Amino acid sequence: MKKYYLLFFLLVTHFFAFTQQIKKMTAEELNVYIAKSEKPLVVSFWATWCGSCNEEIPYFISTIKEKYKTDVELLLVSLDIKSYYPQRIESFATKRKYDVPIVWLNESNADVFCPLIDAKWSGAIPSTLMINNKKQYRKFYEAGMSPRQFESNLKGLVEGKLLAARR
């Protein structure tokens, strides 16, 4: 019987260890967060239903964790519809073990929030903002990135200079 309790405890602990808490942010709050970032920041705009987004997120997470550890921050910004917040997004992120901060953008008008992030952003995803406030570096990519492109652009972010051509 003790084995069953131990197994149950381990399963519950494992499940809650990967449970993702999704916060809600407006575009203005996100801009403040970005402006106050003290280390290089990668902001990935994605949605649960976006296959390309969910293809690149795992290597975003692993590359940053393996090569940059705590020197670079990754923030996933969900553009899912309101009815997905928070349960469906949390469940999705937990299942895929997205163990980085995730926020849900509480905005429904892309014509308002897109220009706040980047003047040329059409609203397409995946899209990624790379910003290093200390080196006055800011680049926006409105396309998916291969692992090689991401690593090259991440190096430019950390060094504060563009190393790869924009797609």
DSSP file with accessible surface (Angstrom, degrees, kcal/mol):
  #  RESIDUE AA STRUCTURE BP1 BP2  ACC     N-H-->O    O-->H-N    N-H-->O    O-->H-N    TCO  KAPPA ALPHA  PHI   PSI    X-CA   Y-CA   Z-CA
    1    1 A M     >        0   0  149      0, 0.0     4,-1.8     0, 0.0     3,-0.3   0.000 360.0 360.0 360.0 -38.3    0.0    0.0    0.0
    2    2 A K  H  >  +     0   0  181      1,-0.2     4,-2.5     2,-0.2     5,-0.2   0.849 360.0  58.5 -61.5 -33.4    2.9    2.4    0.8
    3    3 A K  H  > S+     0   0  175      1,-0.2     4,-2.6     2,-0.2    -1,-0.2   0.893 105.0  49.9 -63.0 -39.4    4.2    1.9   -2.7
    4    4 A Y  H  > S+     0   0  168     -3,-0.3     4,-2.6     2,-0.2    -1,-0.2   0.894 110.6  48.8 -67.4 -40.2    0.9    3.1   -4.2
    5    5 A Y  H  X S+     0   0  149     -4,-1.8     4,-2.7     2,-0.2    -2,-0.2   0.921 112.9  48.2 -63.5 -42.2    0.9    6.2   -2.0
    6    6 A L  H  X S+     0   0  102     -4,-2.5     4,-2.6     2,-0.2    -2,-0.2   0.931 112.5  48.2 -64.5 -44.1    4.5    6.9   -3.0
    7    7 A L  H  X S+     0   0   96     -4,-2.6     4,-2.5     2,-0.2    -2,-0.2   0.933 112.9  48.3 -61.6 -45.2    3.6    6.5   -6.6
    8    8 A F  H  X S+     0   0  139     -4,-2.6     4,-2.6     1,-0.2     5,-0.2   0.938 111.6  50.3 -59.9 -45.9    0.6    8.7   -6.3
    9    9 A F  H  X S+     0   0  125     -4,-2.7     4,-2.7     1,-0.2     5,-0.2   0.921 111.4  48.3 -60.0 -44.8    2.6   11.4   -4.5
   10   10 A L  H  X S+     0   0   96     -4,-2.6     4,-2.6     2,-0.2    -1,-0.2   0.904 112.1  48.8 -65.6 -40.2    5.3   11.3   -7.2
   11   11 A L  H  X S+     0   0  106     -4,-2.5     4,-2.4     2,-0.2    -2,-0.2   0.928 113.9  45.4 -64.3 -44.9    2.8   11.6  -10.0
   12   12 A V  H  X S+     0   0   50     -4,-2.6     4,-2.6     2,-0.2     5,-0.2   0.932 114.2  48.9 -64.8 -44.5    1.0   14.5   -8.4
   13   13 A T  H  X S+     0   0   65     -4,-2.7     4,-2.0    -5,-0.2    -2,-0.2   0.926 111.8  49.2 -61.2 -44.3    4.3   16.2   -7.6
   14   14 A H  H  X S+     0   0   98     -4,-2.6     4,-1.0    -5,-0.2    -1,-0.2   0.929 111.5  49.6 -62.3 -44.1    5.5   15.7  -11.2
   15   15 A F  H >< S+     0   0  112     -4,-2.4     3,-0.8     1,-0.2     4,-0.3   0.950 114.6  43.0 -61.0 -47.7    2.3   17.1  -12.7
   16   16 A F  H >< S+     0   0  136     -4,-2.6     3,-0.7     1,-0.2    -1,-0.2   0.778 104.2  65.3 -74.4 -22.6    2.3   20.2  -10.5
   17   17 A A  H 3< S+     0   0   73     -4,-2.0    -1,-0.2    -5,-0.2    -2,-0.2   0.821 110.9  37.4 -66.2 -28.6    6.0   20.8  -11.0
   18   18 A F  T << S+     0   0   63     -4,-1.0     2,-0.4    -3,-0.8    -1,-0.2   0.320  84.9 123.7-104.9   6.5    5.3   21.4  -14.7
   19   19 A T    <   -     0   0   36     -3,-0.7     2,-0.5    -4,-0.3    72,-0.1  -0.548  54.8-143.2 -70.5 127.1    2.0   23.2  -14.3
   20   20 A Q        -     0   0   26     70,-0.5     2,-0.6    -2,-0.4    74,-0.1  -0.802   3.4-148.0 -96.9 128.3    2.3   26.6  -16.0
   21   21 A Q        -     0   0  128     -2,-0.5     2,-0.6    69,-0.0    81,-0.5  -0.872  15.4-152.1 -95.2 120.3    0.7   29.6  -14.5
   22   22 A I        -     0   0    8     -2,-0.6     2,-0.2    79,-0.1    81,-0.2  -0.837   6.9-157.3 -99.6 122.5   -0.4   32.0  -17.2
   23   23 A K  E     -a  103   0A 149     79,-1.5    81,-3.2    -2,-0.6     2,-0.4  -0.607  14.4-125.4 -92.8 159.3   -0.6   35.7  -16.4
   24   24 A K  E     +a  104   0A 103     79,-0.2     2,-0.3    -2,-0.2    81,-0.2  -0.854  31.3 175.0-105.7 136.3   -2.6   38.2  -18.3
   25   25 A M  E     -a  105   0A  28     79,-2.5    81,-3.4    -2,-0.4     2,-0.2  -0.997  24.0-137.6-140.0 146.5   -1.1   41.4  -19.8
   26   26 A T     >  -     0   0   43     -2,-0.3     4,-2.5    79,-0.2     5,-0.2  -0.507  38.3-104.7 -87.8 169.5   -2.2   44.3  -21.9
   27   27 A A  H  > S+     0   0    0      1,-0.2     4,-2.4     2,-0.2     5,-0.1   0.891 123.5  52.3 -62.6 -38.4    0.0   45.5  -24.8
   28   28 A E  H  > S+     0   0  112      2,-0.2     4,-2.0     1,-0.2    -1,-0.2   0.919 109.4  48.6 -63.7 -43.9    1.0   48.5  -22.6
   29   29 A E  H  > S+     0   0  101      2,-0.2     4,-2.5     1,-0.2    -2,-0.2   0.901 110.9  51.4 -62.8 -38.9    1.9   46.3  -19.7
   30   30 A L  H  X S+     0   0    0     -4,-2.5     4,-2.8     1,-0.2    -2,-0.2   0.924 108.0  51.8 -64.2 -42.1    4.0   44.2  -22.1
   31   31 A N  H  X S+     0   0   35     -4,-2.4     4,-2.6     1,-0.2    -1,-0.2   0.891 110.0  49.0 -61.7 -39.0    5.8   47.3  -23.4
   32   32 A V  H  X S+     0   0   73     -4,-2.0     4,-1.9     2,-0.2    -1,-0.2   0.931 110.9  50.4 -64.7 -45.4    6.6   48.3  -19.8
   33   33 A Y  H  X S+     0   0   76     -4,-2.5     4,-0.5     1,-0.2    -2,-0.2   0.931 112.8  46.5 -57.1 -47.2    7.9   44.8  -19.1
   34   34 A I  H >< S+     0   0    2     -4,-2.8     3,-1.2     1,-0.2    -2,-0.2   0.928 111.4  51.3 -62.0 -45.1   10.1   44.9  -22.2
   35   35 A A  H 3< S+     0   0   68     -4,-2.6    -1,-0.2     1,-0.3    -2,-0.2   0.817 111.4  48.0 -64.4 -29.5   11.4   48.4  -21.4
   36   36 A K  H 3< S+     0   0  157     -4,-1.9    -1,-0.3    -5,-0.2    -2,-0.2   0.481  79.6 125.9 -91.7  -2.3   12.4   47.4  -17.9
   37   37 A S    <<  -     0   0   12     -3,-1.2    96,-0.3    -4,-0.5    97,-0.1  -0.369  41.6-167.1 -61.1 128.8   14.2   44.2  -18.9
   38   38 A E        +     0   0  153     -2,-0.1    -1,-0.2     2,-0.1    96,-0.0   0.497  68.9  41.6 -97.8  -6.4   17.7   44.3  -17.5
   39   39 A K  S    S-     0   0   82     92,-0.1    94,-0.3     1,-0.0    33,-0.1  -0.894 108.3 -65.4-132.8 164.8   19.1   41.4  -19.5
   40   40 A P        -     0   0   17      0, 0.0    33,-2.8     0, 0.0     2,-0.4  -0.248  58.1-158.0 -51.4 136.8   18.7   40.3  -23.2
   41   41 A L  E     -bC  73 131A   0     90,-3.2    90,-2.7    31,-0.2     2,-0.5  -0.976  17.7-162.7-128.9 132.8   15.1   39.4  -23.8
   42   42 A V  E     -bC  74 130A   0     31,-2.9    33,-2.9    -2,-0.4     2,-0.6  -0.970  10.3-167.6-112.2 119.7   13.5   37.2  -26.4
   43   43 A V  E     -bC  75 129A   0     86,-3.3    86,-2.8    -2,-0.5     2,-0.6  -0.950   4.1-164.8-111.5 113.4    9.7   37.7  -26.7
   44   44 A S  E     -bC  76 128A   0     31,-2.6    33,-3.2    -2,-0.6     2,-0.6  -0.882   7.0-153.2-103.3 119.6    8.1   35.0  -28.8
   45   45 A F  E     +bC  77 127A   0     82,-3.2    82,-1.4    -2,-0.6     2,-0.2  -0.825  37.4 141.0 -92.2 123.7    4.5   35.7  -30.0
   46   46 A W  E     -b   78   0A   0     31,-2.2    33,-3.0    -2,-0.6     2,-0.3  -0.838  37.4-143.3-149.9 178.0    2.7   32.4  -30.5
   47   47 A A    >   -     0   0    0     -2,-0.2     3,-1.5    31,-0.2     7,-0.2  -0.977  30.7-115.1-151.0 155.1   -0.6   30.6  -30.1
   48   48 A T  T 3  S+     0   0   15     -2,-0.3     6,-0.1     1,-0.3    -1,-0.1   0.824 116.6  50.6 -60.5 -30.9   -1.6   27.0  -29.2
   49   49 A W  T 3  S+     0   0  155     -3,-0.0     2,-0.9     1,-0.0    -1,-0.3   0.469  85.4 100.9 -87.6  -2.7   -3.0   26.4  -32.6
   50   50 A a    <>  -     0   0   10     -3,-1.5     4,-2.2     1,-0.2    -3,-0.2  -0.746  51.3-169.8 -91.8 104.8    0.1   27.7  -34.5
   51   51 A G  H  > S+     0   0   56     -2,-0.9     4,-1.1     1,-0.2    -1,-0.2   0.901  86.5  50.2 -59.9 -44.6    2.1   24.7  -35.7
   52   52 A S  H  > S+     0   0   72      1,-0.2     4,-1.5     2,-0.2    -1,-0.2   0.887 110.2  51.8 -62.9 -38.4    5.2   26.8  -36.8
   53   53 A a  H  > S+     0   0    0      1,-0.2     4,-2.0     2,-0.2     3,-0.3   0.942 111.0  46.0 -61.4 -48.8    5.2   28.5  -33.4
   54   54 A N  H  < S+     0   0   23     -4,-2.2    -1,-0.2     1,-0.2    -2,-0.2   0.617 107.6  59.3 -77.1  -8.8    5.1   25.3  -31.4
   55   55 A E  H  < S+     0   0  142     -4,-1.1     4,-0.5    -3,-0.2    -1,-0.2   0.850 112.5  37.5 -79.9 -37.4    7.8   23.8  -33.7
   56   56 A E  H  X S+     0   0    2     -4,-1.5     4,-2.0    -3,-0.3     3,-0.3   0.786  99.5  75.1 -88.2 -26.4   10.3   26.6  -32.8
   57   57 A I  H  X S+     0   0    0     -4,-2.0     4,-2.8     1,-0.2     5,-0.2   0.909  90.8  55.9 -57.2 -44.7    9.5   27.1  -29.1
   58   58 A P  H  > S+     0   0   65      0, 0.0     4,-2.8     0, 0.0    -1,-0.2   0.917 111.8  42.7 -58.1 -40.1   11.3   23.9  -27.9
   59   59 A Y  H  > S+     0   0   39     -4,-0.5     4,-2.2    -3,-0.3     5,-0.3   0.813 110.6  56.4 -79.0 -23.3   14.6   24.9  -29.5
   60   60 A F  H  X S+     0   0    0     -4,-2.0     4,-2.1     2,-0.2     5,-0.2   0.963 113.1  42.3 -60.1 -51.1   14.2   28.5  -28.3
   61   61 A I  H  X S+     0   0   14     -4,-2.8     4,-2.6     1,-0.2     5,-0.2   0.953 117.7  44.4 -61.7 -52.0   13.9   27.1  -24.7
   62   62 A S  H  X S+     0   0   43     -4,-2.8     4,-2.8    -5,-0.2     5,-0.3   0.908 113.0  50.6 -65.7 -40.2   16.7   24.5  -25.0
   63   63 A T  H  X>S+     0   0   10     -4,-2.2     4,-2.6    -5,-0.2     5,-0.6   0.942 114.3  43.7 -62.9 -46.0   19.1   26.9  -26.7
   64   64 A I  I  X>S+     0   0    8     -4,-2.1     4,-1.9    -5,-0.3     5,-1.0   0.946 117.4  45.4 -65.2 -45.3   18.7   29.6  -24.2
   65   65 A K  I  <5S+     0   0   87     -4,-2.6     4,-0.3    -5,-0.2    -2,-0.2   0.885 120.0  39.5 -66.6 -39.1   18.8   27.2  -21.2
   66   66 A E  I  <5S+     0   0  132     -4,-2.8    -2,-0.2    -5,-0.2    -1,-0.2   0.885 129.7  24.4 -79.8 -39.5   21.8   25.3  -22.5
   67   67 A K  I  <5S+     0   0  115     -4,-2.6    -3,-0.2    -5,-0.3    -2,-0.2   0.738 136.3  23.1-100.4 -27.4   24.0   28.1  -23.9
   68   68 A Y  I ><<S-     0   0   45     -4,-1.9     3,-3.5    -5,-0.6     4,-0.3   0.462  75.4-178.4-120.7  -6.5   22.9   31.2  -22.1
   69   69 A K  T 3 <S-     0   0  141     -5,-1.0     3,-0.3     1,-0.3    -1,-0.2  -0.117  77.7 -10.8  44.5-106.0   21.4   29.8  -18.8
   70   70 A T  T 3  S+     0   0  104      1,-0.2    -1,-0.3    -5,-0.1    -5,-0.1   0.337 118.5  86.6-103.9   8.3   20.2   32.9  -16.9
   71   71 A D  S <  S+     0   0  106     -3,-3.5     2,-0.4    -7,-0.2    -1,-0.2   0.642  92.2  42.4 -81.5 -17.0   21.9   35.5  -19.1
   72   72 A V  S    S-     0   0    5     -4,-0.3     2,-0.4    -3,-0.3   -31,-0.2  -0.996  74.8-146.1-131.1 137.7   19.0   35.7  -21.5
   73   73 A E  E     -b   41   0A  38    -33,-2.8   -31,-2.9    -2,-0.4     2,-0.5  -0.852   6.4-157.9-104.8 139.6   15.3   35.7  -20.7
   74   74 A L  E     -b   42   0A   8     -2,-0.4     2,-0.5   -33,-0.2   -31,-0.2  -0.973   8.7-174.8-115.5 129.0   12.6   34.1  -22.9
   75   75 A L  E     -b   43   0A   1    -33,-2.9   -31,-2.6    -2,-0.5     2,-0.5  -0.992  12.4-152.1-123.9 123.7    9.0   35.2  -22.6
   76   76 A L  E     -bd  44 102A   0     25,-2.5    27,-2.6    -2,-0.5     2,-0.6  -0.854   8.7-162.1 -95.2 125.8    6.2   33.5  -24.5
   77   77 A V  E     -bd  45 103A   0    -33,-3.2   -31,-2.2    -2,-0.5     2,-0.3  -0.924  10.1-147.0-112.6 109.1    3.3   35.7  -25.3
   78   78 A S  E     -bd  46 104A   0     25,-3.3    27,-2.6    -2,-0.6   -31,-0.2  -0.583  15.3-172.1 -78.2 132.2    0.2   33.8  -26.2
   79   79 A L        +     0   0   37    -33,-3.0   -32,-0.2    -2,-0.3    -1,-0.1   0.021  39.8 138.6-108.2  24.6   -2.1   35.4  -28.8
   80   80 A D        -     0   0    6    -34,-0.2     5,-0.1     1,-0.1    25,-0.1  -0.220  62.1 -88.3 -65.3 160.6   -4.8   32.8  -28.2
   81   81 A I    >   -     0   0  100      1,-0.1     3,-1.9     3,-0.1     4,-0.4  -0.251  41.5-103.1 -69.6 159.4   -8.5   33.8  -28.1
   82   82 A K  G >  S+     0   0  152      1,-0.3     3,-1.7     2,-0.2    -1,-0.1   0.825 117.6  61.8 -55.6 -37.8  -10.0   34.8  -24.8
   83   83 A S  G 3  S+     0   0   97      1,-0.3    -1,-0.3     3,-0.1     5,-0.3   0.702  97.9  59.6 -67.5 -15.0  -11.9   31.5  -24.2
   84   84 A Y  G <>>S+     0   0   37     -3,-1.9     5,-1.9     3,-0.1     4,-0.6   0.632  84.6 130.5 -82.1 -16.3   -8.5   29.7  -24.2
   85   85 A Y  T <45S-     0   0   54     -3,-1.7     2,-0.1    -4,-0.4   -61,-0.0  -0.751  76.4 -19.2 -91.2 135.0   -7.3   31.8  -21.2
   86   86 A P  T  >5S+     0   0   30      0, 0.0     4,-3.0     0, 0.0     5,-0.3  -0.948 131.5  45.8 -94.2 -20.7   -6.1   30.4  -18.8
   87   87 A Q  H  >5S+     0   0  134      1,-0.2     4,-2.8     2,-0.2     5,-0.2   0.891 114.7  42.6 -55.7 -51.1   -7.0   26.7  -18.7
   88   88 A R  H  X5S+     0   0  141     -4,-0.6     4,-2.2    -5,-0.3    -1,-0.2   0.902 117.8  46.2 -67.7 -37.9   -6.4   25.7  -22.3
   89   89 A I  H  ><S+     0   0    0     -5,-1.9     4,-2.8     2,-0.2     5,-0.2   0.932 114.2  48.7 -68.8 -44.2   -3.1   27.6  -22.6
   90   90 A E  H  X S+     0   0   39     -4,-3.0     4,-2.7    -6,-0.3   -70,-0.5   0.931 112.9  47.5 -59.4 -46.9   -1.9   26.3  -19.2
   91   91 A S  H  X S+     0   0   81     -4,-2.8     4,-2.5    -5,-0.3    -1,-0.2   0.921 113.4  48.1 -61.4 -44.8   -2.8   22.7  -20.2
   92   92 A F  H  X S+     0   0   30     -4,-2.2     4,-1.7    -5,-0.2    -2,-0.2   0.939 114.6  45.0 -60.9 -48.8   -1.1   23.1  -23.5
   93   93 A A  H  <>S+     0   0    0     -4,-2.8     5,-2.6     1,-0.2     4,-0.4   0.886 113.6  50.2 -66.4 -38.6    2.1   24.6  -22.0
   94   94 A T  H ><5S+     0   0   16     -4,-2.7     3,-1.2    -5,-0.2    -1,-0.2   0.933 108.4  52.2 -65.4 -45.1    2.2   22.0  -19.2
   95   95 A K  H 3<5S+     0   0  161     -4,-2.5    -1,-0.2     1,-0.3    -2,-0.2   0.871 115.7  41.0 -59.6 -37.7    1.8   19.1  -21.6
   96   96 A R  T 3<5S-     0   0  102     -4,-1.7    -1,-0.3    -5,-0.2    -2,-0.2   0.385 110.7-122.6 -93.0   1.6    4.7   20.4  -23.7
   97   97 A K  T < 5 +     0   0  105     -3,-1.2     2,-1.6    -4,-0.4    -3,-0.2   0.877  41.5 174.5  58.7  42.9    6.8   21.3  -20.7
   98   98 A Y      < +     0   0    7     -5,-2.6     2,-0.5   -80,-0.1    -1,-0.2  -0.649   4.2 177.9 -76.9  91.0    7.1   25.0  -21.6
   99   99 A D        +     0   0   79     -2,-1.6    -1,-0.1    -3,-0.2   -80,-0.0  -0.236  43.9  91.4 -98.3  44.7    8.9   25.9  -18.4
  100  100 A V  S    S-     0   0   16     -2,-0.5   -25,-0.1   -27,-0.0   -27,-0.0  -0.871  92.1 -70.7-126.3 164.1    9.5   29.5  -19.1
  101  101 A P        -     0   0   64      0, 0.0   -25,-2.5     0, 0.0     2,-0.4  -0.313  51.6-171.1 -59.8 136.0    7.3   32.5  -18.3
  102  102 A I  E     - d   0  76A   4    -81,-0.5   -79,-1.5   -27,-0.2     2,-0.3  -0.997   6.2-176.8-129.7 135.3    4.1   32.7  -20.4
  103  103 A V  E     -ad  23  77A   6    -27,-2.6   -25,-3.3    -2,-0.4     2,-0.5  -0.932  22.1-133.5-126.1 153.5    1.7   35.6  -20.6
  104  104 A W  E     -ad  24  78A   8    -81,-3.2   -79,-2.5    -2,-0.3     2,-0.8  -0.931  23.8-128.6-104.3 126.9   -1.6   35.9  -22.5
  105  105 A L  E     -a   25   0A   5    -27,-2.6     2,-2.0    -2,-0.5   -79,-0.2  -0.681  14.1-152.4 -79.8 112.0   -2.0   39.1  -24.3
  106  106 A N        +     0   0   56    -81,-3.4     2,-0.3    -2,-0.8   -79,-0.2  -0.478  59.3 105.6 -85.6  64.1   -5.3   40.5  -23.3
  107  107 A E        -     0   0   63     -2,-2.0     3,-0.1   -81,-0.1    -2,-0.1  -0.995  42.6-177.4-141.8 140.9   -5.9   42.4  -26.5
  108  108 A S        +     0   0  125     -2,-0.3     2,-0.9     1,-0.1     3,-0.1   0.565  65.9  79.0-116.3 -10.8   -8.2   41.6  -29.4
  109  109 A N    >>  -     0   0   76      1,-0.2     4,-2.1     2,-0.0     3,-1.8  -0.814  52.5-173.3-105.9 100.4   -7.4   44.4  -31.8
  110  110 A A  H 3> S+     0   0   37     -2,-0.9     4,-2.1     1,-0.3    -1,-0.2   0.806  84.1  66.3 -61.6 -27.6   -4.2   43.7  -33.7
  111  111 A D  H 34 S+     0   0  140      1,-0.2    -1,-0.3     2,-0.2    -2,-0.0   0.749 110.2  37.6 -66.5 -19.6   -4.4   47.1  -35.4
  112  112 A V  H <> S+     0   0   75     -3,-1.8     4,-0.6     2,-0.1    -2,-0.2   0.875 123.0  36.4 -94.2 -50.3   -3.8   48.5  -31.9
  113  113 A F  H  X S+     0   0   15     -4,-2.1     4,-1.1     1,-0.2     3,-0.3   0.856 106.7  63.6 -80.8 -30.4   -1.3   46.1  -30.3
  114  114 A C  H >X S+     0   0    4     -4,-2.1     4,-2.8    -5,-0.2     3,-1.1   0.948 102.6  48.1 -60.3 -49.6    0.9   45.2  -33.3
  115  115 A P  H 34 S+     0   0   72      0, 0.0    -1,-0.2     0, 0.0    -2,-0.2   0.788 104.9  61.5 -64.3 -22.3    2.2   48.7  -33.9
  116  116 A L  H 3< S+     0   0   62     -4,-0.6    -2,-0.2    -3,-0.3     3,-0.1   0.820 112.9  36.6 -69.0 -29.1    3.0   49.0  -30.1
  117  117 A I  H << S-     0   0    2     -3,-1.1     2,-0.3    -4,-1.1    -1,-0.1   0.898 141.6 -12.3 -86.9 -49.4    5.4   46.1  -30.5
  118  118 A D    ><  -     0   0   34     -4,-2.8     3,-1.8    -5,-0.2    -1,-0.3  -0.926  57.1-134.4-155.8 131.8    6.8   46.9  -34.0
  119  119 A A  T 3  S+     0   0   92     -2,-0.3    -1,-0.1     1,-0.3    -3,-0.1   0.764 107.3  45.2 -58.6 -27.8    5.5   49.4  -36.5
  120  120 A K  T 3  S+     0   0  162     -6,-0.1     2,-0.4    -5,-0.1    -1,-0.3   0.412  80.8 122.9 -97.8   1.4    5.8   46.9  -39.4
  121  121 A W    <   -     0   0   12     -3,-1.8    -3,-0.1    -7,-0.3    -4,-0.1  -0.505  40.8-169.4 -71.7 122.4    4.2   43.9  -37.7
  122  122 A S        -     0   0   89     -2,-0.4    -1,-0.2    -8,-0.1    -8,-0.1   0.616  51.6-102.6 -82.3 -15.1    1.2   42.6  -39.6
  123  123 A G  S    S+     0   0   27      1,-0.3    -2,-0.1    -9,-0.1     4,-0.1   0.330  73.7 144.7 106.2  -4.3    0.1   40.4  -36.8
  124  124 A A        -     0   0   47      2,-0.1    -1,-0.3    18,-0.1    19,-0.1  -0.346  41.7-109.7 -66.4 147.7    1.4   37.2  -38.4
  125  125 A I  S    S+     0   0   35      1,-0.1     2,-0.1    17,-0.1    19,-0.1  -0.949  88.2  51.4-131.1 152.1    2.9   34.5  -36.1
  126  126 A P  S    S+     0   0    9      0, 0.0     2,-0.3     0, 0.0   -80,-0.2   0.456  75.6 156.7 -73.4 147.8    5.3   33.2  -35.2
  127  127 A S  E     -C   45   0A   0    -82,-1.4   -82,-3.2    15,-0.2     2,-0.4  -0.985  22.4-160.1-139.9 147.4    7.0   36.5  -34.6
  128  128 A T  E     -CE  44 141A   0     13,-2.6    13,-3.0    -2,-0.3     2,-0.5  -0.995   7.7-159.1-137.3 131.4    9.9   37.2  -32.3
  129  129 A L  E     -CE  43 140A   0    -86,-2.8   -86,-3.3    -2,-0.4     2,-0.5  -0.933   9.8-167.5-105.5 128.9   11.2   40.4  -30.6
  130  130 A M  E     +CE  42 139A   0      9,-3.1     9,-2.7    -2,-0.5     2,-0.4  -0.984  14.7 172.9-117.6 123.1   14.8   40.4  -29.5
  131  131 A I  E     -CE  41 138A   7    -90,-2.7   -90,-3.2    -2,-0.5     2,-0.4  -0.994  24.0-179.3-138.2 136.5   15.8   43.2  -27.3
  132  132 A N  E > > - E   0 137A   6      5,-2.8     5,-2.5    -2,-0.4     3,-0.6  -0.884   8.0-173.7-131.2  95.4   18.9   44.2  -25.3
  133  133 A N  G > 5S+     0   0   55     -2,-0.4     3,-0.9   -96,-0.3    -1,-0.1   0.858  82.0  58.4 -61.9 -35.9   18.2   47.5  -23.5
  134  134 A K  G 3 5S+     0   0  163      1,-0.3    -1,-0.2   -97,-0.1   -96,-0.0   0.822 116.1  34.5 -65.5 -30.6   21.7   47.8  -22.1
  135  135 A K  G < 5S-     0   0  114     -3,-0.6    -1,-0.3     2,-0.1    -2,-0.2   0.266 109.6-119.9-106.7  10.7   23.2   47.7  -25.7
  136  136 A Q  T < 5 +     0   0  187     -3,-0.9     2,-0.5    -4,-0.3    -3,-0.2   0.900  61.5 151.5  50.9  47.0   20.2   49.6  -27.3
  137  137 A Y  E   < +E  132   0A  16     -5,-2.5    -5,-2.8    20,-0.1     2,-0.3  -0.925  15.1 163.7-111.3 130.4   19.5   46.6  -29.5
  138  138 A R  E     +E  131   0A 105     -2,-0.5     2,-0.4    -7,-0.2    -7,-0.2  -0.927   2.6 167.6-149.7 120.3   16.0   45.8  -30.8
  139  139 A K  E     -E  130   0A  58     -9,-2.7    -9,-3.1    -2,-0.3     2,-0.4  -0.999  15.7-159.0-135.0 138.6   15.1   43.5  -33.7
  140  140 A F  E     -E  129   0A   2     -2,-0.4     2,-0.5   -11,-0.2   -11,-0.2  -0.967   3.8-165.3-120.0 131.9   11.7   42.1  -34.7
  141  141 A Y  E     -E  128   0A   8    -13,-3.0   -13,-2.6    -2,-0.4     2,-1.0  -0.963   7.0-167.2-120.1 114.8   11.4   39.0  -36.9
  142  142 A E        +     0   0   61     -2,-0.5     2,-0.3   -15,-0.2   -15,-0.2  -0.555  66.8  58.7-100.7  66.6    8.0   38.3  -38.4
  143  143 A A  S    S-     0   0   29     -2,-1.0   -15,-0.1   -19,-0.1    -2,-0.1  -0.928  91.7 -83.6-175.5 160.8    8.7   34.8  -39.4
  144  144 A G        -     0   0   22     -2,-0.3     2,-0.4   -19,-0.1   -91,-0.1  -0.339  42.4-140.3 -70.4 159.1    9.6   31.5  -38.0
  145  145 A M        -     0   0    6     -4,-0.1    -1,-0.0    -2,-0.0   -18,-0.0  -0.983   5.3-131.7-125.2 139.2   13.3   30.8  -37.4
  146  146 A S     >  -     0   0   49     -2,-0.4     4,-3.0     1,-0.1     5,-0.2  -0.373  38.2-102.2 -73.7 163.7   15.3   27.6  -37.9
  147  147 A P  H  > S+     0   0   62      0, 0.0     4,-2.6     0, 0.0     5,-0.2   0.911 124.8  50.3 -55.1 -40.4   17.5   26.6  -35.0
  148  148 A R  H  > S+     0   0  216      2,-0.2     4,-2.2     1,-0.2     5,-0.2   0.925 111.5  46.6 -65.3 -44.8   20.6   27.9  -36.9
  149  149 A Q  H  > S+     0   0   59      2,-0.2     4,-2.8     1,-0.2     5,-0.2   0.917 112.8  51.0 -62.3 -42.9   18.9   31.3  -37.6
  150  150 A F  H  X S+     0   0    0     -4,-3.0     4,-2.8     1,-0.2     5,-0.2   0.940 110.0  48.2 -61.9 -46.4   17.8   31.5  -33.9
  151  151 A E  H  X S+     0   0   69     -4,-2.6     4,-2.2    -5,-0.2    -1,-0.2   0.910 113.1  48.4 -62.1 -40.6   21.3   30.8  -32.6
  152  152 A S  H  X S+     0   0   42     -4,-2.2     4,-1.9     2,-0.2    -1,-0.2   0.937 114.7  44.5 -64.2 -46.6   22.8   33.4  -34.9
  153  153 A N  H  X S+     0   0    6     -4,-2.8     4,-2.2     2,-0.2    -2,-0.2   0.860 111.0  54.8 -67.5 -33.7   20.2   36.0  -34.0
  154  154 A L  H  X S+     0   0    0     -4,-2.8     4,-2.5    -5,-0.2     5,-0.2   0.908 106.0  51.9 -65.9 -39.3   20.6   35.2  -30.3
  155  155 A K  H  X S+     0   0  103     -4,-2.2     4,-2.5     1,-0.2     5,-0.2   0.922 109.6  49.9 -62.1 -42.9   24.3   35.7  -30.5
  156  156 A G  H  X>S+     0   0    0     -4,-1.9     5,-1.9     1,-0.2     4,-1.6   0.896 109.2  52.7 -62.2 -38.5   23.6   39.1  -32.1
  157  157 A L  H  <5S+     0   0    0     -4,-2.2    -2,-0.2     3,-0.2    -1,-0.2   0.941 112.0  44.0 -61.2 -48.2   21.2   39.9  -29.3
  158  158 A V  H  <5S+     0   0   43     -4,-2.5    -2,-0.2     1,-0.2    -1,-0.2   0.910 119.0  42.5 -67.0 -40.0   23.7   39.1  -26.6
  159  159 A E  H  <5S-     0   0   78     -4,-2.5    -1,-0.2    -5,-0.2    -2,-0.2   0.661 110.1-123.2 -81.0 -16.9   26.5   41.0  -28.3
  160  160 A G  T  <5S+     0   0   22     -4,-1.6     2,-0.3     1,-0.2    -3,-0.2   0.744  75.6  95.8  83.1  23.5   24.3   43.9  -29.2
  161  161 A K  S   <S-     0   0  118     -5,-1.9     2,-0.4    -6,-0.2    -1,-0.2  -0.997  80.1-102.8-145.6 150.7   24.8   43.8  -33.0
  162  162 A L        +     0   0   79     -2,-0.3    -9,-0.1     1,-0.2     3,-0.1  -0.582  39.2 167.6 -74.2 121.2   23.1   42.3  -36.0
  163  163 A L        +     0   0   72     -2,-0.4     2,-0.4   -11,-0.2    -1,-0.2   0.608  60.7  45.4-107.6 -20.6   24.9   39.2  -37.1
  164  164 A A  S    S-     0   0   23    -12,-0.1    -1,-0.2   -11,-0.1     2,-0.1  -0.956  87.4-105.2-127.0 146.9   22.4   37.6  -39.5
  165  165 A A        -     0   0   90     -2,-0.4     2,-0.2     1,-0.1   -12,-0.1  -0.382  42.6-105.6 -66.4 145.9   20.3   39.1  -42.2
  166  166 A R              0   0  102      1,-0.1    -1,-0.1    -2,-0.1   -25,-0.1  -0.460 360.0 360.0 -70.1 142.2   16.6   39.6  -41.5
  167  167 A R              0   0  172     -2,-0.2   -25,-0.2   -24,-0.1    -1,-0.1  -0.417 360.0 360.0 -77.5 360.0   14.3   37.1  -43.2
